[in-house]
């Protein structure tokens, strides 16, 4: 690629295309199955709060430029997390904020630490800025190697970034394990904790990084999203909690001025206030996650522990071929392609009907 387009930076040429997953339309055009279960992108099967649908009647949300700071939503989030508005930054999905953070703090040659297998954009955006990424791999049982993570974090690094729970694996750090990581973190290192799946993980064995970091004296950002538990993936809305409000002013300079649209901001306010809908969403995902996990285990498949709305399992063979076989039966999953995990699939937890469809199709795919 670099040889064909000499104007392209080598950091861009070295990146693999992001695996965004197939759309329903693509699967219909390829195989035209009788029914389709889209379980590749961790979307919410219940969708957003019903109240969100009323927004389409407000034409002003389409006509006028959005508030560039999203002040109404930022104020609500600041109140919820006991922060100042200056510690809130909105993004066009949380992956937009990952790019903004990397543009703001990383320089060529900087050292970045992450867990592996990773959400690819944690690595890609760092690599794009010329940083060098150090991966901390999982244990054999697909849990986080806390000793290895602490050792990596303790070394001088510009940034440490990882998801908790991990994407794509679902494994997580307990409060005690997170404390070990924080205690090892050098004073000048920026810690970014991506909590896209925090709503599904809540419980005594899962820490709120924002609460633990609030009085830590460290440099930190916690990322959250409206795409998962709040069902707004199509509107692209995420937010960051920033430890030092002074850092937010520089992050604002690195983002586009109107990076969250007016409909997304208004929908976020409504979705965040409908707690009953979120509780229904999480309860369904947790119950189905347990049921599907037990079904996969009964097939003799190796499964990672998960606190997300997905499961990560080893098919024992080339996962792309298994995923293609599933497509023939109308089931969309995500075969993982990062080196060392090419036999693994991440499957989203959908509705009970979608999950049953997946299990039936998986039996067919493995039999083939």
Order of alpha helices (4+ residues) and beta strands (2+ residues): alpha-alpha-beta-alpha-alpha-beta-alpha-beta-alpha-beta-alpha-beta-alpha-beta-alpha-alpha-beta-beta-alpha-alpha-alpha-beta-beta-alpha-beta-beta-beta-alpha
